[in-house]
Amino acid sequence: MKTKELLKISLRQNALFIPSEYIANDIKTLSGTTSVLLTNVSKLGFTFSESLLHALNNVNPKYKMEVLEVLREVLGTDKNWTPLVKEWNIPTGEDVVDHIVTLFANVFKTKNGTDLQCGHRIPDNTFPLERYNGCPFCGTPFEFGKLENIGQGSKLKVLELWTEKELQDFYISLLQSKTALDATQVDSLKIALNYLPLPKTEVAMKETLMLVIDALIENGQAENASQFFKSPTDILRYLWFKNTGLLQIIEPKTIVKRALKNHTHFYEFMDTSAQAKIGSKNDLKLKYSRKEGLMVASWLNSMDMDVETMCEIMHPKRGMWVRFIRALRLAEYSKRKGFEKLNFLLDVFYNQVYEVWQSKVNSSRLKYDADKTFALLKQRPGLFARSLFSNMLWFGAEETVAHFSEIIDKVPARLIFTLNMYAQNYFDKNMQRSVKPLGGTNKRIAPNALLNLYEDFMLNDMKAKVEDLCILAMKKRFASVSNPNKTIYIDPQLYNMPVSIGDRSDTVQDLPVALMGTRFPVEGNEVRLFMQWGKDLPAQHLDMDLSCHIAYETRSDICSFSRLTTTGCQHSGDIRSIPNKIGTAEYININIDELAKANAKFVTFTCNAYSNGSITPNLVVGWMNSKYPMKISERTGVAYDPSCVDHQVRVTQNVAKGLVFGVLDVAKREIVWLEMTFGGQVVQGLDFKGVQALLAKLNSKLNIGRLLQLKAEAQGLTIIEDENADEVYNAQWAMNAAAVTQLLID
């Protein structure tokens, strides 16, 4: 089990982990089992580097089987990939009238027609039943096929060798990551913490720290965990993480509101939002044992921070703290001998005899007292950075930038890059920005109203001031690090890969990972979307929908369960119930030539939960692409080929009703990988302007290549065009987003 889980971590980084003790020999000639493994793996779209092939050749056949099993599990070869319609690339001709006629036939029990095992009668001359694998009326599948056409992919992904060193380096890089980990990295870190000893290294992010603390407490080392709590917020974050599984402190009302919205339905009789609201509130109730209460009381009592400061930090989440204090019985423990600090803390907190820093900032800002406002903001450089743009509009650019430049050296590098990236969009009067509120879905917000006070040339000057200041600050940081090297190689692909800052994705990438904003070129004329859900779940009504939104110059179109055939797109049929344990699938074929001829601009890939609730966990979505035509089984309609998969993601959390997982730029023939949640039960709920705002945000992001260029300029390195350089940065290195963050020098 341990090696299989560690193999999954390495596969996400385009490699396979082989423990050194497993390599028993040094045989050069390929064995029979290695040749068979190579053949089977190539059918799945992978091959091995020379070093990995040699290592695999010298391990026992049992480990080779584990490698193949992991690849098959990740690619879902044992799942059911059968759609509702056979040869679904040819339209069945069904329309709304067929559904209405069938509805009447079942309500009034007419005699003519065919009875199906789901209980529905399909009248003659409606649906062509010979074309269906299930009931065309209720979307329940009956027939299931296996993968037939595999190995059609035009490209093989080369896997590299990972030894204990690479695995340990990756483990440490996750702990040291200077940006918040995404869902894939969080999952990898949980596996590493479970199976590998904790290395001695500094943990850079609070969210990462929660996972480390949790692992220590689970292993009975609560005393060792206490050293990591530096403020009451750290304790609150951990407690909330244990209660909800969320690494960010999302207010209870936000979680309840999201559950209520996700269970709202078009049809009132199917609406379960009231029950969901009650259920969500019950789930959020706090229940702790006396042992847990004593543990938290000890953490607060031993914290190396004065009581007034602790109370001020607790103030923004006062309502949550009141609930936790009661649930943990902290008032009871504060009366014990040795808990005098906790007693004083609760007294000060409940009587509110402390000042709040943010209230002083807000007060001085409203009084237009620039000197006092900036004096306060300089005390907290991170918060000054986050409010820089709005203060530039409020107090003026010259004065604000002058004050900010005094403390910019104390600002975390990730915030400096964020300012540099988003200044272009923020100071545009006509630009709507894409934001994702804590615990919510992606939204568009209007430009700051204060922008209208300024002329365009003034706003352009503000952009330039921010960008010049940030670039100068980063060059200064790079220059402060001595570097004996003379040359550097920067892979051209890195100029298309954005630096991962602020992207907390909710989906896991089990195949080699890609950063949000990465562009995938389309080799052939066809892109095939796929969605698979319901694996390991009992048979039930569970309606997930695969859809796409097609944007033209002056209009838009959709391809979904309500419109199976449209220009350039063909849907495989709407499945609304899942079979027992094996799951089910939907597809959409996208013909790029046909869309280009019709002058389509973008195609947005989405999936939605039509059933009550959010998108079901372990649902997998992605797309396939090959230079050669991809076949569809004539017998069953199965159209999945693991060797053609470009990218796929797995939903692990209750994200939302809808998820955008890619955008096809028809003219450029490339797909942008992005993740954007939205609140729609159907694709019509998608706000395409919101997608455009997110694309603009991704386009504004600093790419890894440009970041390395800044490093080269600051440290006097010569950029050369081959990998015989002192410092080599290639696409394989960039796959580890956590390692890339080490370039963000604080």
C-alpha positions in Angstrom: 0.0 0.0 0.0 2.8 2.4 0.9 4.7 2.1 -2.4 1.4 2.4 -4.4 0.6 5.7 -2.7 4.1 7.0 -3.1 3.9 6.0 -6.8 0.8 8.2 -7.1 2.8 11.2 -5.8 5.6 10.7 -8.2 3.3 10.1 -11.2 1.8 13.6 -10.6 5.3 14.9 -11.1 5.8 12.9 -14.4 7.9 10.3 -12.7 7.8 6.8 -11.0 9.3 6.2 -7.5 11.4 3.1 -7.1 13.0 2.4 -3.7 16.8 1.8 -4.1 16.5 -1.5 -2.1 14.1 -2.8 -4.8 16.8 -2.6 -7.5 18.4 -5.9 -7.0 20.6 -6.3 -10.1 22.3 -4.4 -12.9 21.1 -6.4 -15.9 21.2 -4.5 -19.3 19.2 -6.9 -21.4 15.4 -6.3 -21.2 13.6 -9.1 -19.4 10.3 -10.5 -20.7 8.2 -8.9 -17.9 9.8 -5.5 -18.6 8.9 -5.7 -22.3 5.3 -6.7 -21.5 5.1 -3.7 -19.0 6.5 -1.3 -21.6 3.9 -2.5 -24.1 1.0 -2.2 -21.7 2.2 1.2 -20.5 2.5 2.5 -24.1 -1.2 1.6 -24.7 -2.0 4.0 -21.8 0.0 6.8 -23.4 3.3 6.6 -21.4 6.8 5.4 -21.9 9.9 5.3 -19.7 13.2 7.3 -19.8 16.4 5.3 -20.2 17.2 5.5 -16.4 13.7 4.5 -15.4 13.6 1.6 -17.9 16.9 0.3 -16.6 15.7 0.5 -12.9 12.4 -1.2 -13.7 14.3 -4.0 -15.5 16.0 -4.8 -12.3 13.1 -4.9 -9.9 10.9 -7.9 -9.2 7.7 -8.5 -11.3 5.5 -7.7 -8.3 6.6 -4.1 -8.3 6.2 -3.9 -12.1 2.6 -5.0 -11.5 2.1 -2.2 -8.9 3.3 0.3 -11.5 0.8 -0.9 -14.1 -2.0 -1.1 -11.5 -1.4 2.6 -10.4 -1.4 3.8 -14.0 -4.6 1.9 -14.7 -6.2 3.1 -11.5 -5.4 6.8 -12.2 -6.6 6.5 -15.8 -9.7 4.7 -14.7 -9.4 1.7 -17.1 -11.6 -0.4 -14.8 -14.4 2.2 -14.7 -17.5 2.1 -16.9 -17.0 4.5 -19.8 -20.2 3.5 -21.7 -22.4 6.5 -22.8 -26.1 6.4 -23.3 -26.0 6.3 -27.1 -24.2 3.8 -29.4 -22.2 5.6 -32.2 -23.3 8.9 -30.6 -21.2 10.9 -33.1 -24.2 10.3 -35.4 -27.3 12.2 -34.1 -30.2 10.1 -33.0 -32.8 12.7 -34.1 -34.5 12.8 -30.7 -36.3 16.0 -29.8 -38.6 17.5 -27.2 -41.7 16.1 -28.9 -40.3 12.5 -28.3 -40.0 13.2 -24.6 -43.5 14.7 -24.4 -45.1 11.8 -26.2 -43.2 9.3 -24.0 -44.4 11.2 -20.9 -48.0 11.0 -22.0 -47.6 7.3 -22.9 -46.4 6.5 -19.4 -48.9 8.7 -17.6 -51.9 7.3 -19.5 -50.5 3.8 -19.9 -50.9 3.4 -23.7 -50.5 -0.1 -25.1 -48.2 0.5 -28.1 -44.5 0.6 -27.4 -41.6 -1.2 -25.8 -41.3 -1.8 -22.0 -37.8 -1.2 -20.6 -36.4 -2.6 -17.4 -36.5 0.8 -15.7 -40.3 0.6 -15.9 -40.8 3.1 -18.7 -42.7 2.4 -21.9 -41.1 3.9 -25.1 -43.9 4.5 -27.8 -43.2 3.3 -31.3 -41.9 5.9 -33.8 -40.2 8.0 -31.0 -36.7 7.1 -29.9 -34.6 4.6 -32.0 -34.1 2.1 -29.2 -31.6 0.1 -31.1 -29.2 3.1 -30.8 -29.4 3.3 -26.9 -27.5 1.5 -24.1 -30.3 2.5 -21.7 -33.6 4.3 -21.3 -33.7 7.5 -23.5 -36.5 8.9 -21.4 -35.1 8.7 -17.8 -31.4 8.3 -18.7 -30.8 5.0 -16.8 -28.1 2.9 -18.4 -28.5 -0.9 -18.9 -25.6 -2.1 -21.1 -21.9 -1.7 -20.3 -18.9 -2.1 -22.5 -15.1 -2.2 -22.0 -12.4 0.0 -23.4 -11.9 -1.1 -27.0 -9.8 1.5 -28.9 -6.7 2.2 -26.8 -3.2 3.3 -27.8 -4.5 5.7 -30.5 -2.6 8.7 -29.0 -0.1 10.4 -31.2 2.3 11.3 -28.3 3.7 9.2 -25.5 4.4 11.0 -22.1 8.0 10.1 -20.9 8.2 9.2 -17.2 11.4 9.8 -15.3 13.0 7.9 -12.4 12.5 9.0 -8.8 14.7 7.7 -6.0 14.5 8.4 -2.3 16.4 11.7 -2.9 13.8 13.1 -5.4 10.9 12.0 -3.2 12.5 13.6 -0.1 13.3 16.8 -2.1 9.7 17.0 -3.3 8.4 16.4 0.3 10.6 19.2 1.6 9.6 21.5 -1.2 5.9 21.1 -0.3 6.7 22.0 3.3 8.8 25.0 2.2 6.3 26.3 -0.5 6.0 30.0 -0.2 2.5 30.0 -1.7 -0.7 28.2 -0.5 -0.8 24.6 -1.7 -3.4 23.6 -4.2 -5.7 20.5 -3.7 -3.2 18.2 -5.6 -0.2 19.3 -3.4 -2.3 19.0 -0.3 -3.2 15.5 -1.2 0.4 14.6 -1.9 1.6 16.1 1.3 -1.0 14.2 3.3 0.3 10.9 1.7 3.9 11.9 2.5 3.1 12.8 6.1 1.3 9.5 6.5 4.1 7.3 5.1 7.3 9.2 5.6 9.0 10.7 8.7 8.6 14.5 9.1 11.9 16.2 7.9 13.5 18.9 9.9 12.7 22.0 7.9 10.8 25.3 8.3 7.1 25.2 7.2 6.5 28.4 5.2 2.7 28.7 5.0 0.1 28.6 7.8 -2.2 26.3 5.7 0.6 23.8 5.2 1.4 24.0 8.9 -2.1 22.8 9.8 -1.5 19.5 7.9 1.8 19.0 9.8 0.2 19.7 13.2 -2.7 17.3 12.3 -0.2 14.6 11.5 1.7 15.1 14.8 -1.5 15.1 16.9 -2.8 12.0 15.1 0.4 10.3 16.1 0.0 11.3 19.7 2.5 14.2 19.7 0.3 17.0 20.7 3.1 18.5 22.9 5.4 18.8 19.9 2.6 20.4 17.9 2.2 23.3 20.4 5.5 24.9 19.3 4.0 25.6 15.9 1.1 27.7 17.2 2.3 31.4 17.1 -1.0 33.1 17.4 -4.7 32.3 18.4 -5.6 32.4 14.7 -3.3 29.3 14.2 -5.3 27.5 16.8 -8.6 28.6 15.3 -7.5 27.5 11.8 -6.5 24.1 13.1 -9.8 23.6 15.0 -11.8 24.7 12.0 -9.8 22.4 9.7 -10.5 19.4 11.9 -14.2 20.3 11.9 -14.8 21.1 8.2 -11.7 19.8 6.3 -11.1 23.4 5.1 -7.6 24.9 5.5 -9.0 28.5 5.3 -11.2 29.9 8.0 -14.5 30.2 6.2 -17.3 31.6 8.3 -20.1 29.1 9.2 -22.8 31.3 7.6 -20.9 31.2 4.3 -20.7 27.4 4.4 -24.5 27.1 5.3 -25.3 29.6 2.5 -23.3 27.5 0.0 -25.1 24.3 1.0 -28.5 26.0 0.8 -27.7 27.3 -2.7 -26.3 24.0 -3.9 -29.5 22.2 -2.9 -31.8 24.7 -4.6 -33.6 23.2 -7.7 -35.4 24.6 -10.7 -38.5 22.6 -9.7 -39.9 23.5 -6.3 -41.0 20.0 -5.5 -37.4 18.8 -5.9 -35.9 21.6 -3.8 -34.1 20.4 -0.7 -32.5 23.6 0.3 -34.3 23.9 3.7 -33.2 20.4 4.7 -29.7 21.1 3.5 -29.5 24.3 5.6 -30.5 22.3 8.8 -28.1 19.5 7.9 -25.2 21.9 7.3 -25.8 23.6 10.6 -25.8 20.3 12.4 -22.6 19.3 10.7 -20.9 22.5 12.0 -21.9 21.9 15.6 -18.8 21.7 17.8 -18.3 18.7 20.1 -15.1 18.2 22.0 -13.9 15.7 24.7 -12.3 17.0 27.9 -9.0 15.8 26.7 -9.3 18.0 23.6 -10.4 20.9 25.7 -7.4 20.6 28.0 -5.1 20.4 25.0 -6.4 23.7 23.5 -6.4 25.4 26.9 -2.8 24.5 27.3 -1.9 25.9 23.8 -3.6 29.2 24.6 -2.1 29.4 28.1 1.4 28.8 27.0 1.4 31.1 24.0 4.3 33.5 23.9 2.2 36.7 23.2 0.7 39.3 25.4 -3.0 39.0 26.2 -4.1 42.3 24.6 -2.5 41.4 21.3 -4.0 37.9 21.4 -7.5 39.5 21.9 -7.0 41.9 19.0 -6.1 38.9 16.8 -9.2 37.0 17.9 -11.5 40.0 17.4 -12.2 39.6 13.6 -13.5 36.0 14.3 -15.1 36.9 17.6 -18.4 35.0 16.9 -16.5 31.8 16.1 -14.2 32.2 19.1 -17.3 32.5 21.5 -18.6 29.2 20.1 -15.2 27.4 20.5 -14.6 28.8 24.0 -18.0 27.3 25.1 -17.6 24.0 23.2 -14.0 23.5 24.6 -15.0 24.4 28.2 -12.2 26.9 28.3 -13.9 28.9 31.1 -13.8 25.8 33.3 -10.1 25.1 32.6 -9.2 28.8 33.2 -10.1 28.4 36.9 -7.4 25.7 37.4 -4.1 26.4 39.0 -1.4 27.2 36.3 -4.0 28.5 33.8 -3.8 32.2 35.0 -3.0 33.5 31.6 -6.0 31.8 30.0 -8.2 33.3 32.8 -6.9 36.8 32.1 -7.3 36.2 28.3 -10.9 35.3 28.6 -11.6 38.2 31.0 -10.1 40.7 28.5 -11.7 39.1 25.5 -15.3 39.0 26.9 -15.1 42.5 28.4 -13.5 43.9 25.1 -10.9 46.0 26.9 -8.5 46.1 24.0 -8.0 48.2 20.9 -8.4 46.9 17.3 -5.7 48.0 14.8 -8.0 47.8 11.8 -10.6 50.1 13.4 -7.8 52.7 13.9 -6.8 52.4 10.3 -10.4 52.8 9.1 -11.0 55.8 11.4 -7.9 57.7 10.3 -8.6 56.8 6.6 -12.1 58.2 6.8 -10.7 61.4 8.4 -8.3 61.6 5.5 -5.4 61.6 7.9 -2.7 60.2 5.5 0.2 60.5 8.0 -1.6 58.5 10.7 -3.0 55.9 8.2 0.4 55.2 6.7 2.1 55.1 10.1 -0.3 52.4 11.1 -0.1 50.5 7.7 3.7 50.4 8.0 3.3 48.4 11.2 1.8 45.6 9.1 3.5 45.5 5.7 1.4 42.6 4.3 -1.8 44.4 4.9 -0.3 47.6 3.5 0.5 45.6 0.3 -3.1 44.3 0.1 -4.6 47.8 0.3 -2.0 49.5 -1.8 -4.1 50.1 -4.9 -7.1 51.5 -3.1 -4.9 53.8 -1.0 -3.3 55.1 -4.2 -6.7 56.1 -5.4 -7.7 57.5 -2.0 -4.6 59.4 -1.0 -2.8 59.8 -4.3 -0.2 57.7 -6.0 2.9 59.7 -5.2 2.5 59.8 -1.4 1.2 56.2 -1.1 4.1 54.7 -3.2 6.7 56.8 -1.3 5.5 55.4 2.0 5.1 51.8 0.6 8.7 51.9 -0.8 10.0 52.4 2.8 8.7 49.0 3.9 8.6 47.0 0.6 11.6 45.0 1.8 9.5 43.5 4.6 6.7 42.5 2.2 6.5 38.7 1.2 7.7 38.2 -2.4 4.4 36.5 -3.3 2.5 39.8 -2.5 5.0 41.9 -4.5 4.5 39.7 -7.6 0.7 39.8 -7.1 0.8 43.6 -7.1 2.9 43.6 -10.2 0.6 41.2 -12.0 -2.7 42.8 -11.1 -1.9 46.5 -11.4 -2.6 46.3 -15.2 -6.2 45.2 -14.6 -7.0 47.1 -11.4 -6.3 50.6 -12.9 -8.4 50.0 -16.0 -11.8 51.8 -15.8 -13.4 49.3 -18.2 -12.0 46.1 -16.8 -14.1 43.9 -14.7 -12.0 41.7 -12.4 -12.4 38.0 -11.5 -12.4 37.3 -7.7 -13.2 34.3 -5.6 -14.5 35.2 -2.2 -13.5 33.0 0.7 -15.8 29.9 0.5 -17.7 31.2 -2.6 -17.6 30.8 -6.3 -15.8 33.0 -8.9 -17.4 36.4 -9.4 -17.0 39.5 -11.5 -16.6 42.8 -9.7 -16.9 46.3 -11.2 -13.9 48.6 -11.3 -13.2 50.8 -8.3 -15.5 53.8 -8.5 -12.6 56.1 -7.6 -11.0 55.4 -10.9 -13.4 57.8 -12.5 -11.8 60.7 -10.7 -8.6 60.2 -12.6 -7.6 60.7 -16.3 -6.3 57.8 -18.3 -2.7 59.1 -18.3 -2.8 59.3 -14.5 -3.9 55.7 -14.2 -1.2 54.6 -16.7 1.3 56.4 -14.5 0.0 54.5 -11.5 0.4 51.2 -13.3 4.0 52.1 -14.2 4.9 53.2 -10.7 3.7 49.9 -9.2 5.3 47.8 -11.8 8.7 49.7 -11.6 8.7 49.5 -7.8 7.9 45.8 -7.7 10.4 44.8 -10.4 13.1 46.9 -8.7 12.4 45.4 -5.3 12.6 41.8 -6.8 15.8 42.6 -8.7 17.3 43.9 -5.4 16.4 40.7 -3.6 17.9 38.5 -6.3 21.0 40.7 -6.4 21.4 40.3 -2.6 21.9 36.5 -3.0 25.5 35.7 -4.1 25.6 33.3 -7.1 28.9 31.9 -8.4 27.3 30.6 -11.6 27.8 32.3 -14.9 25.2 30.8 -17.3 21.5 29.9 -17.2 19.2 27.9 -19.4 15.5 28.8 -19.5 13.2 26.3 -21.3 11.0 28.3 -23.9 8.0 26.4 -22.5 8.4 28.2 -19.2 7.3 31.5 -20.8 3.8 29.9 -21.2 3.6 28.7 -17.6 2.3 31.2 -15.0 3.8 31.4 -11.5 1.4 29.7 -9.0 0.4 32.5 -6.7 -3.1 32.6 -5.1 -4.4 29.5 -7.0 -6.1 27.3 -4.4 -7.6 24.8 -6.8 -10.4 22.4 -5.4 -9.6 19.6 -7.8 -6.8 16.9 -7.8 -4.7 16.2 -10.8 -3.7 12.5 -10.6 -1.8 12.6 -14.0 1.2 14.9 -14.5 0.1 18.2 -13.1 -0.3 21.5 -15.0 -0.5 25.0 -13.5 -3.7 27.0 -14.0 -3.2 29.0 -17.2 -1.1 26.4 -18.9 -1.9 26.1 -22.7 -2.2 22.8 -24.4 -1.9 22.9 -28.3 -4.4 20.8 -30.2 -2.7 18.5 -32.7 -5.7 17.3 -34.7 -9.1 18.7 -35.7 -11.0 17.1 -32.8 -11.2 17.6 -29.0 -13.2 15.1 -27.0 -14.4 16.1 -23.6 -15.2 13.3 -21.1 -16.8 13.0 -17.7 -17.0 9.9 -15.4 -18.8 9.8 -12.1 -20.4 7.3 -9.6 -17.5 4.9 -9.2 -18.0 2.8 -6.0 -21.5 4.3 -5.3 -24.7 2.3 -5.2 -27.2 2.6 -8.1 -29.2 5.8 -7.7 -30.4 8.9 -9.4 -27.3 11.1 -9.6 -27.5 13.6 -12.5 -24.2 15.2 -13.5 -24.0 17.1 -16.8 -21.2 17.6 -19.2 -21.7 20.8 -21.3 -19.9 23.4 -23.3 -20.5 27.1 -24.0 -19.6 28.3 -27.5 -18.9 32.1 -27.8 -19.3 33.9 -31.1 -18.7 37.5 -31.9 -22.3 38.6 -31.3 -24.0 35.5 -29.9 -23.5 32.3 -28.0 -24.5 28.7 -28.3 -24.5 25.6 -26.0 -24.0 21.9 -26.3 -25.6 20.0 -23.3 -28.3 17.5 -22.4 -30.9 20.0 -23.7 -29.1 20.5 -27.0 -27.3 17.3 -28.0 -26.3 18.5 -31.5 -25.1 21.9 -32.5 -22.6 23.5 -34.9 -19.2 21.8 -34.3 -20.3 19.9 -31.2 -22.0 16.5 -30.5 -23.1 15.2 -27.1 -23.3 11.5 -26.2 -26.6 11.7 -24.4 -27.9 12.6 -21.0 -27.4 10.0 -18.2 -29.4 10.8 -15.0 -28.9 7.6 -13.0 -25.8 5.7 -12.2 -25.4 1.9 -12.2 -24.1 0.0 -9.2 -20.4 0.7 -8.2 -19.0 1.1 -11.7 -20.0 4.6 -12.6 -21.1 6.1 -15.9 -19.8 8.5 -18.5 -20.7 11.3 -20.9 -18.7 12.8 -23.9 -18.8 15.8 -26.2 -17.0 15.8 -29.5 -15.7 19.2 -30.7 -14.9 19.8 -34.4 -12.5 22.7 -34.6 -12.7 23.2 -38.4 -16.5 23.4 -38.3 -16.3 25.9 -35.4 -13.7 28.0 -37.2 -15.8 28.0 -40.4 -18.8 29.3 -38.3 -16.4 32.0 -36.8 -16.6 30.7 -33.2 -14.2 32.4 -30.8 -14.1 30.3 -27.7 -15.5 27.0 -26.4 -15.7 26.8 -22.6 -15.8 23.3 -21.0 -18.1 22.8 -18.0 -19.7 20.2 -15.8 -22.7 20.8 -13.6 -24.6 19.1 -10.8 -28.2 18.9 -12.0 -29.1 16.8 -8.9 -29.5 18.5 -5.6 -26.1 19.3 -3.9 -22.8 20.1 -5.4 -20.7 18.2 -7.9 -20.2 14.6 -6.6 -16.8 13.8 -5.2 -14.5 11.6 -7.3 -16.1 12.9 -10.5 -13.4 13.0 -13.2 -13.5 15.5 -16.1 -10.9 16.2 -18.8 -10.3 16.2 -22.5 -8.6 14.0 -25.2 -6.7 15.1 -28.2 -4.7 13.3 -30.9 -3.2 14.1 -34.3 -5.0 11.0 -35.6 -8.8 10.4 -35.6 -10.1 8.9 -32.3 -12.5 6.0 -32.8 -15.8 5.4 -31.1 -16.9 1.8 -30.4 -19.7 0.8 -32.9 -21.0 -1.8 -30.4 -21.2 0.2 -27.2 -20.3 3.8 -28.0 -17.3 3.8 -25.6 -15.0 6.7 -26.7 -12.4 6.9 -23.9 -8.8 6.2 -24.8 -6.3 6.8 -21.9 -3.5 7.3 -24.4 -5.2 10.4 -25.9 -5.9 12.2 -22.5 -4.3 15.6 -22.5 -5.5 16.6 -19.0 -7.9 15.4 -16.4 -8.9 16.5 -12.9 -10.8 14.8 -10.1 -13.2 16.6 -7.8 -12.4 16.0 -4.1 -14.3 18.7 -2.3 -17.8 20.1 -2.3 -17.0 22.9 -4.7 -20.2 24.2 -6.3 -23.0 23.4 -8.7 -20.8 24.2 -11.8 -17.1 24.0 -12.7 -15.3 25.4 -15.7 -12.3 23.2 -16.5 -10.9 24.5 -19.7 -11.3 27.0 -22.6 -10.6 26.3 -26.2 -9.3 29.2 -28.3 -10.6 28.2 -31.7 -8.3 30.5 -33.8 -5.1 29.6 -31.9 -6.1 25.9 -31.6 -5.0 25.7 -28.0 -6.8 24.8 -24.7 -6.2 26.9 -21.6 -6.4 24.9 -18.4 -8.3 26.8 -15.7 -10.6 26.1 -12.8 -13.5 28.3 -12.2 -16.5 27.5 -10.0 -19.9 29.0 -10.6 -23.4 28.6 -9.2 -25.4 27.3 -12.1 -27.4 24.1 -12.2 -27.1 24.1 -16.0 -24.5 25.6 -18.4 -26.8 28.5 -19.0 -25.9 29.7 -15.5 -22.3 30.3 -16.7 -21.4 34.0 -17.0 -19.0 34.0 -20.0 -17.8 37.5 -19.1 -16.7 36.0 -15.9 -14.6 33.4 -17.8 -13.1 36.3 -19.9 -12.3 38.2 -16.6 -10.5 35.0 -15.3 -8.6 34.6 -18.6 -7.5 38.2 -18.3 -6.3 37.6 -14.8 -4.4 34.5 -15.9 -2.9 36.4 -18.8 -1.7 39.1 -16.5 0.2 36.6 -14.3 3.9 36.6 -14.3 5.3 33.6 -16.1 8.1 31.4 -14.8 10.3 32.3 -17.8 10.1 36.1 -17.1 10.8 35.5 -13.4 14.0 33.6 -14.3 14.9 36.5 -16.6 14.7 38.9 -13.7 16.9 36.6 -11.7 19.4 36.4 -14.6 19.5 40.2 -15.0 19.9 40.8 -11.2 22.7 38.2 -10.7 24.5 38.8 -14.0 23.8 35.4 -15.5 24.1 34.9 -19.3 21.1 33.1 -20.8 22.1 30.4 -23.2 20.0 28.2 -25.5 21.2 24.7 -24.5 21.1 22.7 -21.3 24.9 22.8 -20.8 24.5 25.7 -18.4 25.4 26.2 -14.8 21.8 26.6 -13.9 19.2 24.6 -15.9 15.4 25.3 -15.6 13.3 23.0 -17.8 9.7 22.0 -18.0 10.3 18.9 -15.7 11.7 21.2 -12.9 8.7 23.6 -13.3 6.2 20.8 -12.8 6.9 21.1 -9.0 5.1 24.4 -8.4 6.3 24.3 -4.8 9.9 24.2 -5.9 9.3 27.1 -8.2 8.1 29.2 -5.3 11.7 29.1 -3.8 12.5 31.8 -6.4 10.3 34.1 -4.4 13.0 35.5 -2.1 11.8 37.0 1.2 
